[in-house]
Amino acid sequence: MSARPGVVYLVGAGPGDPGLMTALSLELIATADAIFYDRLIPPGALDGAREEAELVYVGKQPGVPSVPQEEIGERLIEAARAGRSVVRLKGGDPFVFGRGGEEGEALREAGVEFEVVPGVTAGVAATAYAGIPVTHRDDASAVAFVTGHEDPLKEESAIDWPALARFPGTLVFYMGVKRLAQNAESLIAAGRDPDEPAAAIERGTWPGQRTVAATLGTIAAAVEREAVKAPALIVVGGVARRREQLAWLERRPLHGRRVVVTRARAQASGFAATLRALGAEVVELPAIRIEPRIDSEEVKRLAGGVGAYDLICLTSPNGGRLLFEAMEAARLDTRALAGVTVAAIGPGTARALAERGVLADVVPERFVAEGLIEALEDEELTGTRVLVARAAEARDVLPDALRERGAEVDVVALYETVREQPGEEEIEAAQSADYLTFTSSSTVTNLAEALGDRFPTDARIVSIGPITSETIRARGLEVDVEAESHDIDGLLKALLADAT
Ligand code: SAH
């Protein structure tokens, strides 16, 4: 659904895990003219916004002056009246302790049309990620969402402690850390059992989510001792004990491990997503960037003549993709390769080719240049014309070996890998990494040079294969794990085997 001009959308962004954003929220973010967002929205939540969209931060931070609530309302009204489509993006659900009700009222009063897009509220999400079902047939047939921190301007407490003490079910306190000791005391004084299980869930669904378990009588001391900070939920009820059986987040194989991914940003996302799905906290520290040489006349000329080769060897997925781009620039499609034998260095490269409708004729068992040479052993190469399409800085093993066997070899550099300077924040996060993953020699060399003496030497080093390992050792570093299969799946397997 596209955001309509003149309409304000009160949108919930969920509790923090980007995967818990609704499809509707993403569609509206992608189409809105203006987005007014809060502090506790998921990382990357605004990545899909239009380039021209106005992004306005109106969040509240404890102890920092913020945009007053009336002003937020006024600005929403103003933007909508100017004919813009407006998303008001809030953490969790907009109508659960999100002041979405007030904003809706202000909009209605001003005659501005609005819609509400619910989000996954922390009260059910953080609890679920902590392995605590808010209801359970044996423990709780009701659940109450309670604010643990009331509006300080209210004269009388709106919280009816005796009623909450009698409430036959789970109590979930939002904003409950600061006043936890008082609130727990009030509940006990009103008759709730101090031995009832309780838990505090910090940063639920975010990387580094933490749960502290105690009882109603001891939860305040436990939270103080463990220095639990907002955002956190406090859960009171028998269901809190179910966690002993139901905790699942912590059981994921890479839970609590910080893993650095050094691949080029454009290629890192799939690998990073897989690592995250296994519970890892991923730090993306791209050491290299792929610079296509697609415009160069040489590439065009070679691409124009691809059909004249007997064999084309592609030594990386990038090479595969870029060859097709070069061919397209020369107004050629896959038909130009009809009579050509195509060799891919590994399954990733073969996949990149398959995406363009070309099935590789040769894929070696070992995904290095030497493996490709072995795989070509049975081909008669004397007098054949071979094109090796690869990175500018690649090793010469393959062309040399092919020439030795009598082939006439052209080498085309389709791209260069150039150094990328990783961000400061990422470098900082990498300092406490458990694993550094290297997928090529160039990632090793460039990361080492980019980081200098801030290279995280305590992390275990995982290498994709022998060539990369050699480069690592040449830098005086130790290879802790080397993949058996020299591709991303192999790297992942090796990392998992080491971590579990
Ligand atoms: N509208 C939001 C709540 C905003 S009030 C929602 O529906 O979730 C802010 C409070 O929500 C925090 O003080 C905390 O108690 C809770 N909260 C929000 N995100 C949380 C998270 N990821 N983990 C634990 N508690 C969270």
Residues whose N, C-alpha, C, O or C-beta is under 5 A from the ligand:
A	BS01	SAH	P15 G16 G91 G92 D93 P94 V96 F97 G98 V120 T121 A122 G123 A126 F173 Y174 M175 G176 I201 E202 R203 G204 T205 A230 P231 A232 L233
